[in-house]
Amino acid sequence: MSQTALNLTAIAIFLMTMTALLGPMFNLSPTLPAIATFSLLGLATLDSFSLQGKGGTLVLDWFASFSPQHRDRIVRHEAGHFLVAHLLGIPVTGYALSAWEALKQKQPGQGGVSFDDTEVASQLAQGTISTQLLDRYCTIWMAGVAAETLVYDRAEGGADDRQHLHTVLSSLGFSAASVELKQRFCSLQARNLLQQNWAAYEALINAMRQRADVAECRNLIDSLTVTSSPVI
């Protein structure tokens, strides 16, 4: 069962427990907890087998949308990816800040930044990749976590980013220890880039909140960054 389905199951159990406890106080029918629970469990099952986790992600994202901090974390996380990718010369082609936007752009999760990854895909298809290009992409993948950590001291998102990095490095023959070293190194690189270009980062966050298009975001970064060319 996917993590999304597990989350839906947990919500179903929580709702069943709370409605069972509070139902008598508000004269709620005892059938309501059962209906709510079976509906959510049914959605979790359907989502696991038919929707590949997307339906559950939309539901969970809707619940999370009531938290301003959650939304702030998402935009800061994705802005970290966007800024670092642009600084390192990797073209950004789009971004999403909610599960619905991500679904429309055929991206997984509750948000994301899309890149023109033609070059890296071509090299990986041949079973090799230049050290410079690999370091750039690893730094971009870790930039969301780095951005969250700079603001909140810890990251809640980024599991998919870490998994992507681990999968790619493992496929290239990196040992587990080497993968961890690369992850830490690239996290530090991303952190440094963000700190050096903090004004551009904050401005980008505001632009992305207003759903500025990619070209506007790029121009904004170029007008404010102190690092205008790839440093890795």
C-alpha positions, 0 to 999 in steps of 0.5 A, a space after each residue: 500500500 502506498 504512503 498516500 493510501 496509508 495516510 487516507 486509512 489513518 484519517 479514516 480511522 481517526 474520523 471513525 474514532 472521533 465521530 464515535 466519541 462525539 456522535 452522542 453529544 451531537 445526536 449524530 447517527 451511528 451509521 455516519 462513522 461507518 459510512 465515512 470510514 468505508 468511503 475513505 477506505 474505499 478511496 484508498 483502495 481505489 487510489 492504490 490500484 487505479 489512480 496510482 496515489 493521485 486521488 489520495 494526494 489530492 484529498 490530502 492536499 485539500 486538507 493541508 491547504 487549510 494550513 498557511 504554513 504548509 502552503 508556505 513550505 511548498 512554495 519555499 521548497 519549490 522556489 529553492 529548486 527553481 532558483 538553484 536550477 536557474 543559477 546552475 544553467 538547467 532550464 526550468 520549464 514549469 512549476 506547480 504549487 498544489 497537487 491539482 496543479 501538479 496533476 494537470 502538469 503530469 507531475 507527482 506529489 503536491 507540487 514540483 518544478 519541471 526541468 529540460 532534462 534532455 541532456 541528462 536523460 541522454 547521458 543516463 541512457 548511455 549509462 554514464 554522466 559527466 561529473 559536473 552535470 551530475 553534481 548540478 542535478 544533485 544540487 538541484 534535487 537537494 535545493 528544496 530541502 535546503 530551502 526549507 531547512 534554512 527557513 524552518 530548521 528542518 524539512 518536511 518535504 523532499 523525500 521524493 527528491 532524496 529518493 530520486 538522488 539515491 536511485 540515480 546514484 545507485 544506478 551509476 554504481 555509487 556505494 551507499 556511503 558515497 551516496 550519503 556523502 554526495 547528498 550532504 555535499 550537494 545539500 551544502 552547495 544548494 544552501 550556499 547558493 540560496 544564501 548568496 542569492 537570498 534577495 532573489 529567492 524571496 522575490 521568486 517566492 512572491 512571484 510564484 505565489 502570484 503564479 508568475 510565468 516561468 519567463 517572468 521568474 527567470 527575468 526576476 532572478 537575473 535582475 537580482 542574483 549575484 551568481 549569474 553563471 553556473 558555479 558547479 
